[in-house]
Amino acid sequence: MKPVYLYSPPSPADDAAVDNAVRRIILEATGDLSWLAAGDTVLLKPALNSGDPFPSTTHPGAVRAAADLLAERGARVVIGDQSGIEHLLHHPGGVIRGSTMANFIRSGIAAPGDPRFTAFEDGGWDSGFFRYRSRRTRSWKDGFFITNRVKEADHIISLPRVSTHSMAGATLGFKNMVGLLREDSRMEFHANGPMNAFILRSATGSSLEQHDDGSGKFLEKIVEISDAVREKLRLTLFVATAVQATFGPDRYGIRIGPSGLGRAHIVRPPRGLVFGSADPVAAETVALAVLRDARRSLPVTARALERIALTGNPLYWRVHLLPVPENPALRHAMAIGLGGIGDARNVDGTVPEEYLQRLTTLVAGNAA
């Protein structure tokens, strides 16, 4: 098991403070980038389901600081993702609507024309993806299709955000890897999950088909995507200066023009937090604790709206009511050998002791 390094920037709204915190965590958690050689290609994988700003998507400062630090050390940096089917519809005939690159720009993560950014759909349906399967991806009967950018990278760094998810309960490190999939594979795992009607409606007008295999392996399929990157994933890093604590993954549950219904409630933890680990399970465990702690401060109105809107999704409530160590995604990740629960390291003592103790208690499963 590998430790999770935590750093609380003194001014979480200050870009320079977040930049410094991200750099510090990267260097602490990777042994000063001990695995990096000059000329290596590093794929940065942010969370970009939509073009909504942080915390619906990754903190722009996390992407910028990581990319700059790696470039300073001689890496070739590629920043890539493919937005969700609600915002980017891609099928064998090409892209029907939406643009990951436009979402990179609209979210504030990328500036127009930055050559480091790539949209996985731009590689083409057949030429841009390959089929992956192993003995540890048994929930996927025939494996899944994943971007060729994984093959081309020497190293991968995952940059998720901390958020709830109206279908999966939470969208953290493991859910971030869904962005590596081709659209047909996304359709496949969603067939096993709740609220699938939204996905089917989003696919209208395409040739994409969906067949529920009856396995009910929605979370297991999500977790098993990480098996495809386990040999190259060097770090999972979160910026939790803000946490999306209801609904998700986007700013609104149902989009209506520039706004919508089911607005996510944002919580800002004490002083904010940047944390990461070379072990994806250890990082996920702390992220779940951060999310659980943030949800304690939800106002009554936000709780009531969430309860009314998502009462028909038992998975959502299961994720948020079970003790952290009993989270089904975490348990499956450990079962297939992706990592284990690590100990928290308070870098320079910057994390307030009371907050650190609350997270430690949640990670241990001793508080609801």
Summary of the structure (lengths in Angstrom):
residues: 368
radius of gyration: 18.9
end to end distance: 24.3
largest distance: 54.5
contacts: 1324
relative contact order: 0.17
helix: 38%
strand: 21%
